[in-house]
Amino acid sequence: MAVFGVLAAALGVVGLVAPDALLTVMGFEPVPDGGRADGDHTLVFLTASSMAALNMGVYYVLASLADWKAFFRWTVPFRLLTCAVFTLAVVTGRAPAGFLGVGLWEGLGALVTGVALRYEKRGNADAS
């Protein structure tokens, strides 16, 4: 959880400081300065989502430091939902193929978290 939190926060900072770099990482072609059409709010949306990623990353780190298991469990279904939505966005042509990595990251993170929680629960049950 802490690793995911640090990575989410770091990518949020990248999106706030260097939005074109984040667009490139996600598989989008950045538009050169001055090349955006009037009414193109891509950078506004990227700023908002980057700030959300920064906040979310901090929440994950704090939850990890507090060993807040309920929070960890809550993330699993929602990260799987995020994986499905992002994957569907690529499959339907709404997002470029490079964006699939974001969905897979969420899905893999959810599975690893779920498996770790189950393993820990079994370990605690065996110790009782």
ABEGO torsion letter per residue (X at the ends): XAAAAAAAAAAAAAAAABAAAAAAAAGBBBBBBGABBBGBAAAAAAAAAAAAAAAAAAAAAAAAAAGBAAAAAAAAAAAAAAAAAAAAAAAAGABBAAAAAAAAAAAAAAAAAAAAAAAAAAAAAAAX
